[in-house]
Amino acid sequence: MFHRQCSRLLLAALFLLVASPAHAETDTSKQKTSRPHIVMAFADDWGCYASAYARHFPGTANEVISTPKFDSIARDGVLFTNAFVSAPSCTPCRSSLMSGQPFWRCDKASILLGAVWDFSLPAYPLLLEESGYRIGHTYKVWSPGRPGNAPFGGSRTASNKAGSKFNGFSQFVMKAKDRDAAKAKLFEEVRQNIRNFLDADNDGKLDGDSPICYWFGPTNTHRKWIAKSGNELWGINPDDLKGKLPAYLPDVPEIREDFADYLGEAMAFDAALVVLDEELQRLGIADNTLLVVSGDHGVPGVSRGKCNLYDFGTHVPLAVRWPNGVEHSDRVVTDFVSLPELATTFLDVASVEAPATMIARPITSLLTSDKSGRIDPSRDAVFTGRERHVATARDGAKPYPQRAIQSDDWLYIINFEPERTPMGDGPEIDASDSEFPLEEQLRESTFAAYADLDASPTKAFVTLNREKFPEAFEYMVGRRPRIEMYDLKSDPDCLNNLAGHSDHAKTELQLNQRLIGELKRTGDPRMSEPVMFEQGMFVEPVGPGNKKKQSAKAKNKK
């Protein structure tokens, strides 16, 4: 009897010993297949403008734009009201997002023109691919820079076989005789590009057995778009924007129309989101997809937008939907979040350990919370910055270095080289008329003057009407003091610089200490000597405007 019991125990032990590894392998396999799909929809130059924000930011252009798909994604998930970029410039913003850290830690990828992706820099898409994800992208991911779209696999993982005409949305549709048919053609291009990655054989099933990491990045919200397209294609009446634009912009028909056209391109992007979601739903993967929608900085070619650390340049939309992971939907979160935190969030939900260099905190806990409003008290501010944008914007290919901290109440900016021109070199306000470019040049050629400000009707109007609106011209391209500090509650458009005022000395000191402390903690090269950003490749004159500028200098010398 005793021997029989021992034999049974021995057999049971042997069975467990043999069976356990197989069982563990099965669990691991299930864990891998249950990891969520990750889809990022990222619009170029799309600032914080969506109809979902109308009630949160009353009296702004959010009351004029209509973005039903973005709004529905927010209702089915989480809407963030305080999402910010690390840098209001395409490449450095995307570098920080890919690498999960502030842009100033991205070395050769910290600037725009001349940027190089060093593959020693970890990128969340490549890390996910190593862990078993299938990755792919449509339109723009990381650009300009070499190699193109490098942190997302470059051309190897691109899905653009149907074309890229959508990136010139208003250019394509406005010249068509049948505009509805032209729109439909562009949306079909979007669908086929998305389907080429998700379901290339068109059998109604997601290709492969792996979870996916996909990036959808149209650039139609980047200039240039066609005048009057906002009204004619999307029904945005420019007059509806009266009183809803920032106070530093002249409230005139020319600028209202320019802004209406911009909002129209954002609505085109929103319509493309409908196509993206239809494909996710068609394949039955929407519930297990972490879908994130955002943009890379503020409006281009408009004062204090793109390339500026004011709220108008750094504040972006952010909506996240994940039915299987966000149990409590239709929440509005006011915590300050920075886009690099998306990288570590993606790795977190995919059960992939983030490298030590990825210092951004994931926002997973904000997504899975059942609360709204301010969830994490420590998320009470965000840090932003800027180095070089257009290489030839100022003499010597120098950057315009800035760092800032923004909270609910305050925006504090350090302009490290205040003698430089923030939007690039160009005529001063008291220059003769002959020194200023013509209207067409300012509207069509970014490099005509103030090259860190995209060419636009707004740029042309403010420049050529500088005598009538001198303050608007100064707000747009004028030099700035070393320190700027604004009370955002009473002065949301940042018109009254309180730096140096004795009444706010204590607050100024606290903001300075917190900002400098963060820069030192994160190893910002601006805090060391010699400053990396002031030498080597970071001041090499490269870019589209370089040949013209050098040619002009040579001609002047003759």
C-alpha positions as CSV (number, residue, x, y, z in Angstrom):
1,M,0.0,0.0,0.0
2,F,2.7,2.4,1.0
3,H,4.7,1.5,-2.1
4,R,1.7,2.1,-4.3
5,Q,1.1,5.5,-2.8
6,C,4.8,6.4,-3.3
7,S,4.6,5.3,-6.9
8,R,1.5,7.5,-7.5
9,L,3.1,10.5,-5.9
10,L,6.2,10.0,-8.0
11,L,4.1,9.7,-11.2
12,A,2.2,12.8,-10.2
13,A,5.4,14.7,-9.6
14,L,6.9,13.6,-12.9
15,F,3.7,14.6,-14.7
16,L,3.8,18.1,-13.1
17,L,7.5,18.4,-13.9
18,V,6.9,17.6,-17.6
19,A,3.6,19.4,-17.9
20,S,4.6,22.7,-16.2
21,P,6.9,24.0,-19.0
22,A,4.3,23.3,-21.7
23,H,1.6,25.0,-19.6
24,A,3.9,28.0,-19.0
25,E,4.6,28.2,-22.7
26,T,0.9,28.3,-23.4
27,D,0.3,31.1,-20.9
28,T,3.1,33.1,-22.5
29,S,1.7,32.6,-25.9
30,K,-1.7,33.7,-24.7
31,Q,-0.1,36.8,-23.1
32,K,1.6,37.7,-26.4
33,T,-1.6,37.4,-28.5
34,S,-3.6,39.4,-26.0
35,R,-1.2,42.3,-26.1
36,P,-3.1,45.3,-27.6
37,H,-2.7,46.6,-31.1
38,I,-1.2,50.1,-31.1
39,V,-2.3,52.6,-33.6
40,M,-1.1,56.2,-33.7
41,A,-2.9,58.8,-35.8
42,F,-0.7,61.9,-35.9
43,A,-1.4,65.1,-37.9
44,D,1.4,67.4,-39.0
45,D,1.1,70.9,-37.6
46,W,-2.2,70.3,-35.9
47,G,-2.6,72.4,-32.8
48,C,-5.2,72.0,-30.1
49,Y,-8.2,72.5,-32.3
50,A,-11.2,70.1,-32.2
51,S,-14.8,70.6,-31.4
52,A,-14.4,68.3,-28.3
53,Y,-12.4,71.2,-26.8
54,A,-15.1,73.9,-27.4
55,R,-16.6,73.7,-23.9
56,H,-13.1,73.5,-22.3
57,F,-11.7,76.5,-24.2
58,P,-14.7,78.8,-24.8
59,G,-14.4,81.8,-27.0
60,T,-11.8,80.1,-29.3
61,A,-11.7,78.6,-32.7
62,N,-12.7,75.3,-31.2
63,E,-16.3,76.6,-31.3
64,V,-16.0,76.9,-35.1
65,I,-14.3,73.6,-36.2
66,S,-16.2,70.3,-36.4
67,T,-14.3,67.1,-35.7
68,P,-17.0,64.4,-35.0
69,K,-14.6,61.4,-35.3
70,F,-12.1,62.8,-32.9
71,D,-14.9,63.7,-30.6
72,S,-16.3,60.2,-30.7
73,I,-12.9,58.7,-30.0
74,A,-12.6,61.0,-26.9
75,R,-16.1,60.0,-25.7
76,D,-15.3,56.3,-26.1
77,G,-12.0,56.8,-24.3
78,V,-10.2,59.7,-22.6
79,L,-9.8,63.3,-23.7
80,F,-6.7,65.2,-22.5
81,T,-6.9,68.9,-22.1
82,N,-3.2,69.6,-21.2
83,A,-1.2,67.6,-23.7
84,F,2.0,69.3,-25.0
85,V,4.9,68.5,-27.3
86,S,8.5,68.5,-26.1
87,A,9.4,70.8,-29.0
88,P,7.2,72.8,-31.4
89,S,9.1,71.6,-34.5
90,C,8.4,68.5,-36.5
91,T,11.6,66.4,-36.3
92,P,12.6,67.1,-32.7
93,C,9.0,66.6,-31.5
94,R,8.8,63.2,-33.3
95,S,12.3,62.3,-32.1
96,S,11.2,62.8,-28.5
97,L,8.0,60.9,-29.1
98,M,9.8,57.9,-30.7
99,S,12.5,57.8,-28.0
100,G,10.4,58.5,-24.9
101,Q,12.5,61.4,-23.6
102,P,12.8,65.2,-24.0
103,F,14.0,66.3,-27.4
104,W,17.2,67.8,-25.9
105,R,18.4,64.3,-25.1
106,C,18.0,63.1,-28.7
107,D,21.5,64.2,-29.8
108,K,21.7,64.4,-33.6
109,A,17.9,64.1,-33.8
110,S,17.3,67.2,-31.6
111,I,17.0,69.6,-34.6
112,L,15.0,69.9,-37.7
113,L,17.0,70.4,-40.9
114,G,20.2,68.5,-40.7
115,A,18.8,65.9,-38.2
116,V,20.3,62.4,-38.2
117,W,18.8,59.3,-36.6
118,D,21.4,57.5,-34.6
119,F,20.3,53.9,-34.2
120,S,21.8,53.8,-30.7
121,L,18.8,55.9,-29.8
122,P,16.1,53.5,-28.8
123,A,12.7,53.9,-30.6
124,Y,9.5,52.4,-29.3
125,P,8.4,51.0,-32.7
126,L,11.6,49.1,-33.2
127,L,11.5,47.8,-29.7
128,L,8.0,46.6,-30.2
129,E,9.0,44.9,-33.4
130,E,11.8,43.1,-31.6
131,S,9.2,41.9,-29.1
132,G,7.0,40.4,-31.8
133,Y,4.9,43.2,-33.1
134,R,4.4,43.8,-36.8
135,I,5.1,47.5,-37.5
136,G,4.1,49.7,-40.4
137,H,3.4,53.4,-41.3
138,T,1.6,55.5,-43.8
139,Y,2.6,59.0,-44.9
140,K,5.0,60.9,-42.5
141,V,6.5,59.5,-39.3
142,W,10.0,61.1,-38.8
143,S,11.0,63.9,-41.2
144,P,12.9,65.8,-42.3
145,G,16.0,63.9,-41.3
146,R,18.2,61.0,-42.4
147,P,17.4,58.2,-42.9
148,G,13.8,59.1,-43.6
149,N,11.3,57.6,-41.1
150,A,14.2,55.7,-39.5
151,P,12.7,55.1,-36.0
152,F,9.7,53.3,-37.6
153,G,11.6,51.0,-40.0
154,G,12.0,53.5,-42.9
155,S,10.9,52.4,-46.3
156,R,11.0,48.7,-45.2
157,T,7.8,49.1,-43.3
158,A,6.1,51.8,-45.3
159,S,2.5,51.4,-46.6
160,N,2.0,54.0,-49.2
161,K,1.3,52.0,-52.4
162,A,-2.0,53.8,-53.1
163,G,-0.1,57.1,-53.2
164,S,0.3,60.2,-51.1
165,K,-2.1,62.8,-52.7
166,F,-4.0,63.1,-49.5
167,N,-1.1,65.1,-48.1
168,G,-2.1,67.9,-50.5
169,F,-5.8,67.6,-49.8
170,S,-7.0,71.1,-50.6
171,Q,-4.6,71.4,-53.6
172,F,-6.1,68.3,-55.1
173,V,-9.8,68.9,-54.3
174,M,-10.0,72.6,-55.1
175,K,-8.8,72.2,-58.7
176,A,-11.3,69.3,-59.4
177,K,-14.5,69.9,-61.3
178,D,-16.3,67.4,-59.1
179,R,-15.1,68.1,-55.6
180,D,-17.1,65.4,-53.9
181,A,-15.6,62.8,-56.3
182,A,-12.1,64.2,-55.6
183,K,-12.6,63.9,-51.9
184,A,-13.9,60.4,-52.3
185,K,-10.8,59.5,-54.3
186,L,-8.5,60.8,-51.6
187,F,-10.3,58.9,-48.9
188,E,-10.1,55.8,-51.0
189,E,-6.3,56.3,-51.2
190,V,-6.3,56.5,-47.4
191,R,-8.3,53.3,-47.1
192,Q,-6.1,51.4,-49.5
193,N,-2.9,52.5,-47.8
194,I,-4.2,51.4,-44.5
195,R,-5.6,48.2,-45.8
196,N,-2.3,47.4,-47.5
197,F,-0.8,47.1,-44.1
198,L,-3.7,45.7,-42.1
199,D,-5.3,43.3,-44.7
200,A,-3.3,43.2,-47.9
201,D,-5.1,40.1,-49.2
202,N,-8.4,41.8,-48.5
203,D,-9.9,38.7,-46.8
204,G,-11.5,40.6,-44.0
205,K,-8.9,39.4,-41.4
206,L,-5.9,41.0,-40.0
207,D,-2.8,39.8,-41.7
208,G,-0.5,37.6,-39.7
209,D,-0.7,36.4,-36.1
210,S,1.2,39.2,-34.4
211,P,-0.1,42.3,-32.7
212,I,0.4,45.4,-34.8
213,C,2.0,48.8,-34.2
214,Y,0.8,51.2,-36.9
215,W,1.4,54.9,-37.6
216,F,-1.0,57.0,-39.7
217,G,0.6,60.4,-40.3
218,P,-1.0,62.7,-43.0
219,T,0.7,66.1,-43.6
220,N,-2.2,68.0,-45.2
221,T,-2.4,70.3,-42.1
222,H,1.1,71.4,-43.0
223,R,1.2,74.4,-45.3
224,K,0.6,75.2,-48.1
225,W,-3.2,74.8,-48.4
226,I,-5.4,76.6,-50.8
227,A,-7.1,79.9,-50.0
228,K,-10.9,79.7,-49.4
229,S,-10.7,75.9,-49.1
230,G,-12.0,76.0,-45.5
231,N,-15.2,77.6,-46.6
232,E,-15.7,76.0,-50.0
233,L,-14.8,72.4,-48.9
234,W,-15.9,72.3,-45.3
235,G,-18.3,75.2,-44.8
236,I,-16.2,77.1,-42.3
237,N,-17.3,80.8,-42.6
238,P,-14.2,82.9,-41.8
239,D,-16.5,85.6,-40.2
240,D,-17.4,83.0,-37.5
241,L,-13.9,83.4,-36.3
242,K,-14.4,87.0,-35.3
243,G,-13.2,87.5,-31.7
244,K,-12.0,83.9,-31.4
245,L,-8.4,84.2,-32.5
246,P,-5.5,85.2,-30.2
247,A,-5.3,88.9,-29.4
248,Y,-1.8,89.3,-30.9
249,L,-3.3,88.6,-34.4
250,P,-5.1,91.4,-36.2
251,D,-8.8,90.4,-36.4
252,V,-9.1,91.0,-40.2
253,P,-10.7,89.0,-43.0
254,E,-7.3,88.0,-44.5
255,I,-6.2,86.2,-41.3
256,R,-9.6,84.8,-40.5
257,E,-9.7,83.2,-43.9
258,D,-6.2,81.8,-43.5
259,F,-7.2,80.3,-40.2
260,A,-10.4,78.9,-41.6
261,D,-8.5,77.1,-44.3
262,Y,-6.2,75.6,-41.6
263,L,-9.2,74.4,-39.7
264,G,-10.6,72.9,-42.9
265,E,-7.5,70.7,-43.3
266,A,-7.9,69.6,-39.7
267,M,-11.5,68.5,-40.6
268,A,-10.1,66.6,-43.6
269,F,-7.8,64.8,-41.2
270,D,-10.8,64.0,-39.0
271,A,-12.6,62.5,-42.0
272,A,-9.6,60.3,-42.7
273,L,-9.9,59.1,-39.1
274,V,-13.3,57.8,-40.0
275,V,-11.7,55.6,-42.7
276,L,-9.0,54.4,-40.3
277,D,-11.6,53.4,-37.7
278,E,-13.8,51.7,-40.3
279,E,-10.9,49.5,-41.2
280,L,-10.2,48.6,-37.5
281,Q,-13.9,47.8,-37.0
282,R,-14.1,45.8,-40.2
283,L,-11.3,43.5,-39.1
284,G,-12.7,43.2,-35.6
285,I,-9.7,44.5,-33.9
286,A,-11.0,47.9,-32.6
287,D,-11.7,46.7,-29.1
288,N,-8.2,45.5,-28.6
289,T,-6.6,48.5,-30.2
290,L,-5.0,51.3,-28.2
291,L,-5.8,54.2,-30.6
292,V,-4.1,57.5,-30.0
293,V,-4.9,60.7,-31.9
294,S,-2.7,63.8,-31.7
295,G,-0.6,66.4,-33.6
296,D,3.0,67.5,-33.5
297,H,2.7,71.2,-32.6
298,G,0.7,74.4,-33.3
299,V,-0.4,76.1,-36.5
300,P,2.4,77.0,-39.1
301,G,2.9,80.4,-40.6
302,V,1.0,82.2,-37.8
303,S,2.4,84.4,-35.0
304,R,3.5,82.5,-31.9
305,G,2.4,79.1,-33.3
306,K,4.8,76.5,-34.7
307,C,8.4,77.1,-33.5
308,N,7.2,79.0,-30.4
309,L,6.9,78.0,-26.7
310,Y,3.7,79.9,-26.1
311,D,0.6,77.7,-25.6
312,F,-0.4,78.4,-29.3
313,G,2.8,76.5,-30.4
314,T,3.1,73.6,-27.9
315,H,-0.5,72.7,-26.9
316,V,-1.8,69.8,-28.9
317,P,-5.0,67.7,-29.1
318,L,-4.9,64.2,-27.5
319,A,-7.6,61.6,-27.4
320,V,-7.1,57.9,-26.5
321,R,-9.5,55.0,-27.0
322,W,-8.9,51.5,-25.9
323,P,-12.1,49.5,-25.2
324,N,-10.3,46.5,-23.7
325,G,-8.1,48.6,-21.5
326,V,-10.0,51.8,-20.6
327,E,-12.8,50.5,-18.4
328,H,-14.1,54.0,-17.6
329,S,-14.6,56.0,-20.8
330,D,-15.9,59.5,-21.6
331,R,-13.5,61.0,-19.1
332,V,-11.7,64.4,-19.4
333,V,-8.2,64.4,-17.8
334,T,-6.5,67.7,-17.0
335,D,-3.1,66.3,-15.9
336,F,-0.2,67.7,-17.8
337,V,1.2,65.2,-20.2
338,S,4.0,65.4,-22.7
339,L,4.0,63.4,-25.9
340,P,7.2,61.5,-25.2
341,E,5.2,59.7,-22.5
342,L,3.3,57.9,-25.2
343,A,6.4,55.9,-26.1
344,T,6.8,54.4,-22.6
345,T,3.0,54.0,-22.5
346,F,3.0,51.9,-25.6
347,L,5.9,49.7,-24.3
348,D,4.1,49.4,-20.9
349,V,0.8,48.1,-22.3
350,A,2.8,45.7,-24.6
351,S,4.7,44.3,-21.6
352,V,8.1,45.5,-23.0
353,E,10.6,46.9,-20.6
354,A,11.6,50.5,-21.5
355,P,15.4,51.2,-21.8
356,A,16.9,53.4,-19.1
357,T,17.2,56.3,-21.5
358,M,13.5,56.4,-21.9
359,I,12.8,58.6,-18.9
360,A,9.3,59.8,-19.8
361,R,6.6,58.5,-17.4
362,P,3.9,56.3,-19.0
363,I,0.3,57.6,-18.8
364,T,-1.1,54.1,-18.4
365,S,-2.5,54.9,-14.9
366,L,-4.4,57.9,-16.3
367,L,-6.0,55.7,-18.9
368,T,-7.0,52.9,-16.5
369,S,-8.2,55.3,-13.8
370,D,-11.9,55.8,-13.0
371,K,-11.4,59.5,-12.3
372,S,-11.6,62.7,-14.3
373,G,-9.9,66.0,-13.8
374,R,-6.5,66.1,-12.1
375,I,-5.7,62.5,-11.3
376,D,-2.0,62.7,-10.4
377,P,-1.2,65.9,-8.4
378,S,2.5,65.6,-9.5
379,R,1.5,66.2,-13.1
380,D,1.0,69.9,-12.6
381,A,3.4,71.2,-15.3
382,V,5.1,70.4,-18.5
383,F,8.6,71.3,-19.9
384,T,9.2,72.4,-23.5
385,G,12.0,73.7,-25.5
386,R,13.5,74.5,-28.9
387,E,16.8,74.6,-30.7
388,R,17.3,74.9,-34.4
389,H,14.5,74.7,-36.9
390,V,15.3,76.0,-40.4
391,A,19.1,75.9,-40.7
392,T,19.4,79.1,-42.7
393,A,16.9,81.1,-40.6
394,R,19.7,83.2,-39.0
395,D,23.3,84.1,-39.8
396,G,25.7,81.3,-39.0
397,A,23.0,78.7,-39.0
398,K,22.5,79.4,-35.3
399,P,19.6,78.0,-33.3
400,Y,17.2,80.0,-31.3
401,P,17.5,78.2,-27.9
402,Q,14.6,78.3,-25.5
403,R,13.3,76.3,-22.6
404,A,10.0,76.7,-20.7
405,I,7.8,75.4,-18.0
406,Q,4.0,75.7,-18.2
407,S,1.5,75.0,-15.5
408,D,-2.2,75.9,-15.0
409,D,-1.3,79.4,-13.8
410,W,2.1,80.3,-15.3
411,L,4.3,80.1,-18.5
412,Y,7.9,80.8,-17.8
413,I,10.4,81.0,-20.8
414,I,14.1,81.4,-20.9
415,N,15.5,82.7,-24.2
416,F,19.1,81.8,-23.9
417,E,20.3,84.0,-26.8
418,P,17.9,87.0,-26.8
419,E,20.1,89.0,-29.2
420,R,19.1,86.5,-31.9
421,T,16.0,86.8,-34.0
422,P,13.4,84.2,-32.8
423,M,11.7,83.7,-36.2
424,G,14.9,84.2,-38.2
425,D,16.7,87.1,-39.8
426,G,14.7,89.7,-41.7
427,P,14.1,93.5,-41.9
428,E,13.5,95.3,-38.7
429,I,10.2,97.2,-38.3
430,D,11.9,100.6,-39.1
431,A,13.5,99.3,-42.3
432,S,12.6,100.9,-45.6
433,D,9.9,99.4,-47.6
434,S,12.4,98.3,-50.3
435,E,14.1,96.0,-47.8
436,F,10.9,93.9,-47.2
437,P,10.0,91.0,-49.5
438,L,7.0,91.4,-51.8
439,E,3.6,90.0,-50.7
440,E,3.8,87.0,-52.9
441,Q,7.2,86.1,-51.6
442,L,6.0,86.3,-48.0
443,R,3.0,84.2,-48.8
444,E,4.7,81.6,-50.9
445,S,8.4,81.4,-49.9
446,T,9.3,80.6,-46.3
447,F,12.9,81.6,-47.0
448,A,12.2,85.1,-48.2
449,A,12.5,86.4,-44.6
450,Y,11.9,85.2,-41.0
451,A,12.4,81.6,-42.2
452,D,11.4,79.9,-38.9
453,L,7.9,81.2,-39.7
454,D,6.3,79.4,-42.6
455,A,5.2,81.4,-45.6
456,S,1.5,82.3,-45.4
457,P,-1.1,84.9,-46.0
458,T,-1.0,85.8,-42.3
459,K,2.8,86.3,-42.4
460,A,2.4,88.5,-45.5
461,F,-0.4,90.6,-44.0
462,V,1.2,91.3,-40.6
463,T,4.6,92.1,-42.3
464,L,3.2,94.5,-44.9
465,N,0.8,96.1,-42.5
466,R,3.4,96.6,-39.8
467,E,2.7,100.4,-39.6
468,K,-1.0,99.9,-39.0
469,F,-0.4,96.9,-36.6
470,P,3.1,97.5,-35.1
471,E,2.5,95.4,-32.0
472,A,1.3,92.5,-34.1
473,F,4.5,92.7,-36.1
474,E,6.6,92.7,-32.9
475,Y,4.7,89.8,-31.5
476,M,5.3,87.9,-34.7
477,V,9.1,88.4,-35.4
478,G,10.5,90.9,-32.8
479,R,13.3,90.1,-30.4
480,R,12.4,88.9,-27.0
481,P,13.8,89.4,-23.5
482,R,15.9,86.7,-21.9
483,I,13.1,85.9,-19.4
484,E,9.4,85.9,-20.1
485,M,6.7,85.1,-17.5
486,Y,3.0,85.2,-18.0
487,D,0.0,84.8,-15.8
488,L,-2.1,82.4,-17.9
489,K,-5.3,82.9,-15.8
490,S,-5.5,86.7,-16.5
491,D,-3.4,86.8,-19.6
492,P,-3.9,83.6,-21.7
493,D,-2.5,85.2,-24.9
494,C,0.7,86.1,-23.0
495,L,0.8,89.9,-23.8
496,N,2.0,91.2,-20.5
497,N,5.5,90.0,-19.5
498,L,5.7,89.9,-15.7
499,A,9.4,88.9,-15.5
500,G,11.3,91.3,-13.2
501,H,8.2,92.6,-11.5
502,S,8.8,92.8,-7.8
503,D,5.2,91.6,-7.1
504,H,6.0,88.3,-8.7
505,A,9.7,87.9,-7.7
506,K,9.0,84.8,-5.5
507,T,7.0,83.1,-8.2
508,E,9.7,83.9,-10.8
509,L,12.4,82.4,-8.6
510,Q,10.4,79.2,-8.0
511,L,9.7,78.7,-11.7
512,N,13.3,79.3,-12.6
513,Q,14.5,76.9,-10.0
514,R,12.1,74.2,-11.1
515,L,12.9,74.6,-14.8
516,I,16.7,74.7,-14.4
517,G,16.4,71.8,-12.0
518,E,14.5,69.7,-14.6
519,L,17.0,70.6,-17.3
520,K,19.9,69.5,-15.1
521,R,18.1,66.4,-13.9
522,T,17.5,65.3,-17.5
523,G,21.0,66.1,-18.8
524,D,20.1,69.0,-21.1
525,P,23.2,70.0,-23.1
526,R,22.2,73.6,-22.7
527,M,23.3,73.3,-19.1
528,S,26.9,72.4,-19.9
529,E,29.9,74.0,-21.5
530,P,30.7,74.1,-24.4
531,V,27.1,73.8,-25.5
532,M,26.7,71.0,-28.0
533,F,23.9,72.8,-29.9
534,E,26.3,75.7,-30.7
535,Q,28.9,73.7,-32.6
536,G,29.5,71.0,-35.1
537,M,26.6,69.6,-37.1
538,F,24.1,71.7,-35.1
539,V,25.3,74.9,-36.8
540,E,26.0,73.5,-40.3
541,P,24.2,75.5,-43.0
542,V,21.9,72.8,-44.6
543,G,18.4,72.9,-46.0
544,P,16.3,74.0,-49.0
545,G,17.1,77.7,-48.5
546,N,20.8,77.4,-48.2
547,K,21.8,77.6,-51.9
548,K,19.6,80.7,-52.4
549,K,21.0,82.4,-49.3
550,Q,24.6,81.6,-50.1
551,S,24.1,82.8,-53.7
552,A,22.5,86.1,-52.5
553,K,25.4,86.7,-50.1
554,A,28.0,86.1,-52.9
555,K,26.1,88.5,-55.2
556,N,26.1,91.2,-52.5
557,K,29.8,90.8,-51.9
558,K,30.4,91.4,-55.6
